[in-house]
Amino acid sequence: MMLCDTCHALVMTEKLVDAKNFVANHEELFDLICMGCTDINRPLIDDMAGSGE
């Protein structure tokens, strides 16, 4: 995922990723990131959410 500096700092502060940058709770990640990061990562987010497109 591509994140802005602010969202990256929040993700790291909230410890949403492990040492290998694996996200255990993607829904919490999606709730935390800004709309700009959500838009940039829309195809990946849709895939992770199981949209099937």
Backbone hydrogen bonds, N-H to C=O, Kabsch-Sander energy under -0.5 kcal/mol:
donor,donor_aa,acceptor,acceptor_aa,energy
3,L,1,M,-0.5
8,H,4,C,-2.7
9,A,5,D,-2.2
10,L,6,T,-2.1
11,V,7,C,-2.7
12,M,8,H,-2.2
13,T,9,A,-2.6
14,E,10,L,-2.6
15,K,12,M,-0.7
16,L,11,V,-2.2
18,D,22,F,-1.5
21,N,18,D,-2.2
24,A,16,L,-0.7
24,A,22,F,-0.6
26,H,24,A,-0.6
29,L,25,N,-1.5
30,F,26,H,-2.6
31,D,27,E,-1.8
32,L,28,E,-1.3
33,I,29,L,-2.0
38,T,34,C,-2.2
39,D,35,M,-2.7
40,I,36,G,-2.2
41,N,37,C,-1.9
42,R,39,D,-1.2
45,I,41,N,-2.8
46,D,42,R,-2.8
47,D,43,P,-1.9
48,M,44,L,-2.7
49,A,45,I,-2.1
50,G,47,D,-0.9
51,S,46,D,-2.6
